[in-house]
Amino acid sequence: MKDFEYVAPVTAEEALSLLSQYKEEAKIIAGGQSMLVVMRQGLLAPEVVVDVKGITALDYMTYDEREGLKIGALTTHRAIETSPLIQKQFRVLSEMERNLATIQTRNWGTIGGNLCHGDPAGDPAPVLIVLGAMLKLRKLTGERIVAMEDFSRDILEVDLEPSEMLIEIQVPPPRPHTGTAHEKLMVMQGDAGIVGVAVSITLKPGNGICEDARIVLSNAASIPLRAKEAERCLAGRAIDGDLLTEAGEVASKEASPPSDVHASEEYRREMIKVFVKRVANKALERAKLEVR
Ligand SMILES: Cc1cc2nc3c(=O)[nH]c(=O)nc-3n(C[C@H](O)[C@H](O)[C@H](O)COP(=O)(O)OP(=O)(O)OC[C@H]3O[C@@H](n4cnc5c(N)ncnc54)[C@H](O)[C@@H]3O)c2cc1C
């Protein structure tokens, strides 16, 4: 690993001022769970490493019925997984975190680091996309809000300027008559998903017709993929087993999954069919009971 200068600001303002000073030469490190891997592999060799882990003001979760959920970028996976607030209001987030990596990685890795790493196999992004999450990004001269859905650009590439920092993840209040679920295909507990699927289903009150469906796949394209054709199969219709099979087949065609040492493209396409059907069915059952 190439030598670098190490700085450890304790406020976001201090960090932003360092990023603005060093620009492309600097790179943020939070939990280091992905950063250290890419630095060891020589894919990144920053001159200055800005360690933001000590900015405790960005480690929080709050919930308000009007504003929804706010998660500070430096909140760890483990804190989200075990939070009674998350378990009550957004059970799907807690379930997703429980299957993410090992407990050691969850204890130190942050939600912000996961999203900014931009791995298309990452678990939080698909769930946050079906929940309609927004990201608050800040630089020294101002802030902007970006939809989670628009944040990923390509493999390990996100919509983030060198002088910007992810500050907060904002999840709107749960929609009524909506159920949400996430599952991924793992060889061993905590493995990165061979494929992952997040689904939310909103039902029209009274008649059980699907008002809105959101389906997002991980490890099925170069970014978390919203399977819009599959969503259209479900919207406006009464969902049954045949329709879920159709949605799975359509999603599998929409995807462009990789072939790698873990699985072939063909196998991933088959698993997308299975998991879209399974997870959409779970979301549907939850919509009937209003479990988010
Ligand atoms: C053994 C292992 C297993 C794993 N399994 C899974 C898995 O099953 N599912 C899954 O989704 N992930 C998995 N991961 C990835 C892991 O979840 C992420 O690496 C971790 O959450 C990243 O968080 P971090 O705080 O360590 O980020 P870091 O590694 O410190 O940073 C990652 C990237 O984000 C940038 N960054 C960090 N914070 C900010 C910020 N606030 N603003 C702007 N940029 C920022 C950094 O510059 C860097 O580019 C695994 C990792 C390991 C090591």
The ligand as an SDF file (V2000), in Angstrom:
LIG
                    3D

 53 58  0  0  0  0  0  0  0  0999 V2000
  -16.0200   -9.6750    4.8040 C   0  0  0  0  0  0  0  0  0  0  0  0
  -16.9860   -8.6710    4.2380 C   0  0  0  0  0  0  0  0  0  0  0  0
  -18.2530   -9.1040    3.8820 C   0  0  0  0  0  0  0  0  0  0  0  0
  -19.1660   -8.1870    3.3600 C   0  0  0  0  0  0  0  0  0  0  0  0
  -20.4230   -8.6090    3.0330 N   0  0  0  0  0  0  0  0  0  0  0  0
  -21.3420   -7.7180    2.6030 C   0  0  0  0  0  0  0  0  0  0  0  0
  -22.6840   -8.1020    2.3270 C   0  0  0  0  0  0  0  0  0  0  0  0
  -23.0780   -9.2550    2.5090 O   0  0  0  0  0  0  0  0  0  0  0  0
  -23.5420   -7.1440    1.8770 N   0  0  0  0  0  0  0  0  0  0  0  0
  -23.1780   -5.8480    1.7050 C   0  0  0  0  0  0  0  0  0  0  0  0
  -23.9970   -5.0160    1.3210 O   0  0  0  0  0  0  0  0  0  0  0  0
  -21.9100   -5.4480    1.9700 N   0  0  0  0  0  0  0  0  0  0  0  0
  -21.0050   -6.3420    2.4030 C   0  0  0  0  0  0  0  0  0  0  0  0
  -19.7260   -5.9370    2.6840 N   0  0  0  0  0  0  0  0  0  0  0  0
  -19.3790   -4.5320    2.4550 C   0  0  0  0  0  0  0  0  0  0  0  0
  -19.5670   -3.7330    3.7490 C   0  0  0  0  0  0  0  0  0  0  0  0
  -20.8770   -3.7230    4.1630 O   0  0  0  0  0  0  0  0  0  0  0  0
  -19.1990   -2.3440    3.4310 C   0  0  0  0  0  0  0  0  0  0  0  0
  -17.9120   -2.4340    3.0340 O   0  0  0  0  0  0  0  0  0  0  0  0
  -19.2440   -1.4110    4.5900 C   0  0  0  0  0  0  0  0  0  0  0  0
  -20.5270   -1.2350    5.0300 O   0  0  0  0  0  0  0  0  0  0  0  0
  -18.6830   -0.0980    4.1520 C   0  0  0  0  0  0  0  0  0  0  0  0
  -18.7510    0.7730    5.2240 O   0  0  0  0  0  0  0  0  0  0  0  0
  -17.4410    1.4060    5.8070 P   0  0  0  0  0  0  0  0  0  0  0  0
  -17.9050    2.3510    6.8350 O   0  0  0  0  0  0  0  0  0  0  0  0
  -16.4930    0.3630    6.2050 O   0  0  0  0  0  0  0  0  0  0  0  0
  -16.9110    2.2160    4.5240 O   0  0  0  0  0  0  0  0  0  0  0  0
  -15.4250    2.4400    4.0240 P   0  0  0  0  0  0  0  0  0  0  0  0
  -14.8480    1.1470    3.6010 O   0  0  0  0  0  0  0  0  0  0  0  0
  -14.6480    3.2220    5.0030 O   0  0  0  0  0  0  0  0  0  0  0  0
  -15.7070    3.3420    2.7410 O   0  0  0  0  0  0  0  0  0  0  0  0
  -16.2900    2.8160    1.5920 C   0  0  0  0  0  0  0  0  0  0  0  0
  -16.3760    3.8960    0.5120 C   0  0  0  0  0  0  0  0  0  0  0  0
  -17.3050    4.8860    0.8770 O   0  0  0  0  0  0  0  0  0  0  0  0
  -16.6910    6.1870    0.9710 C   0  0  0  0  0  0  0  0  0  0  0  0
  -17.3240    6.8070    2.1350 N   0  0  0  0  0  0  0  0  0  0  0  0
  -17.5020    6.2590    3.3730 C   0  0  0  0  0  0  0  0  0  0  0  0
  -18.2730    7.0650    4.1170 N   0  0  0  0  0  0  0  0  0  0  0  0
  -18.5840    8.1340    3.3600 C   0  0  0  0  0  0  0  0  0  0  0  0
  -19.3880    9.3100    3.5590 C   0  0  0  0  0  0  0  0  0  0  0  0
  -20.0430    9.5450    4.7020 N   0  0  0  0  0  0  0  0  0  0  0  0
  -19.4850   10.1930    2.5520 N   0  0  0  0  0  0  0  0  0  0  0  0
  -18.8600    9.9930    1.3650 C   0  0  0  0  0  0  0  0  0  0  0  0
  -18.1040    8.9050    1.1120 N   0  0  0  0  0  0  0  0  0  0  0  0
  -17.9780    7.9830    2.0860 C   0  0  0  0  0  0  0  0  0  0  0  0
  -15.2040    5.9150    1.1010 C   0  0  0  0  0  0  0  0  0  0  0  0
  -14.4310    6.9710    0.5640 O   0  0  0  0  0  0  0  0  0  0  0  0
  -15.0720    4.6510    0.2590 C   0  0  0  0  0  0  0  0  0  0  0  0
  -15.0320    4.9870   -1.1080 O   0  0  0  0  0  0  0  0  0  0  0  0
  -18.7840   -6.8320    3.1920 C   0  0  0  0  0  0  0  0  0  0  0  0
  -17.5000   -6.4010    3.5650 C   0  0  0  0  0  0  0  0  0  0  0  0
  -16.6100   -7.3150    4.0930 C   0  0  0  0  0  0  0  0  0  0  0  0
  -15.2550   -6.8200    4.5050 C   0  0  0  0  0  0  0  0  0  0  0  0
  1  2  1  0
  2  3  1  0
  2 52  2  0
  3  4  2  0
  4  5  1  0
  4 50  1  0
  5  6  2  0
  6  7  1  0
  6 13  1  0
  7  8  2  0
  7  9  1  0
  9 10  1  0
 10 11  2  0
 10 12  1  0
 12 13  2  0
 13 14  1  0
 14 15  1  0
 14 50  1  0
 15 16  1  0
 16 17  1  0
 16 18  1  0
 18 19  1  0
 18 20  1  0
 20 21  1  0
 20 22  1  0
 22 23  1  0
 23 24  1  0
 24 25  2  0
 24 26  1  0
 24 27  1  0
 27 28  1  0
 28 29  2  0
 28 30  1  0
 28 31  1  0
 31 32  1  0
 32 33  1  0
 33 34  1  0
 33 48  1  0
 34 35  1  0
 35 36  1  0
 35 46  1  0
 36 37  1  0
 36 45  1  0
 37 38  2  0
 38 39  1  0
 39 40  1  0
 39 45  2  0
 40 41  1  0
 40 42  2  0
 42 43  1  0
 43 44  2  0
 44 45  1  0
 46 47  1  0
 46 48  1  0
 48 49  1  0
 50 51  2  0
 51 52  1  0
 52 53  1  0
M  END
$$$$
